[in-house]
């Protein structure tokens, strides 16, 4: 009789951890895609940031607070595109959300004649 509540709590903890991991993975994939768009295809960092923010805004697993991409001058000087996404991963119960911040970096390989 005592094992049932313990099992339920452990099961909910595992499910909550899976939700947070999924949200972090979703943010990381979006950051990687944004970095690739800027670094390999020469897209504008501002346009990619707003597109990524709009794209992630429709996801229920994340409440995105910021999409940060280095300015183009810094990218060209450094040779690396860095994208940071800051968000809040929702929880099953109010008060169980957590902050998520992921950064992805790819080399700047835009076509240069």
N, C-alpha and C positions, 0 to 999 in steps of 0.2 A: 504494500500500500504506500509506503514511503518512496518507492522507486519510481512511481509514475510521475509525480511532480518534478523529481530530479531529472528524469529522462526528458520531460517536456521542456524544461529550462535549457538543458544541454542542446536539444534539437533546435530550439529557437536561437540560441547563441550561434550555432553552426550556420543556420540560415542567414542570420544577420551578417556574419562574417563574409559569407558568399555574396551578399548584396553589396557590401562595401568593396569587395575585390572586383566585382563586375563593374561598379561605377569607376573605380580607379583604372581598370583596363580600357573602358570606354573613353575616358579622358586621355589616356596614353595613346590610344589609336588615333584619336582626333588630332592630338599634338603632332604625332609622327606624320600624318597625312598633310597637315598644314606646313610642316617643315619641308617636306618633299616638294610641295607645290611651289614654295618660294625658292628652295635651293636648287632644284633640278629643272623646273619649268619656267623660272623667272617671273612668277606671279608677284603682284604688288603685296607687300606685307600688310598694309592697311586693309586691302580688300579681302585677303585671306583671313585676317583676324576677325573681321565683321562676319564673313561667311561661316567661319567655324563657330563663332558665338551664336549665330542664328541657328546653325545646325544642331548644336548641343542644347540650345534652349528648348527644343521640343522633346528632349529625352526626360523621362520621368525619374531616372536614377540619379540625375545630377541637377543641381541649381548652380549654374556657372556664374561666377562673380567677375572673372577677368580672363582674357586671352591676350597674352603678351608676346609680341614678336619683335626681335631686334630691328632697329631702323636699317634701311638699305645701306646707308653709308658705313655703319658699323659691321654689317654682314660682309660687305666687300672688303673692308680693311682686315677683318678677322678671318674671313674664309669659312665661317661657320654660321649656320642658321640655328638659332635657339628659340624654341617656342615653349612657353610656360602657360599651363592652364590651371587656374585656381577655381575650385568649386566646393560645393557642400554635397556630400553623398547622403541621401535620405535614408532614414531608418524605418523599421517596421512600426515603431512606437514613437510618439512625439518625444523628443529629447534624446533620441539615439542616433542622430545624424553626426557626421564627422567631416572635418575639413580635409580636402584632397588637393594636393599641389603636385603636378607632374611636369617635368621638363624633358623635352626631346631635342637632340641636336643632330644635324646632318651637315656634311660639307657643302659649301656653295659651289655648284658645278654648272652654273648657267652658261649657255653657249656664248663664247666670246670669239669673234672673228680674228 
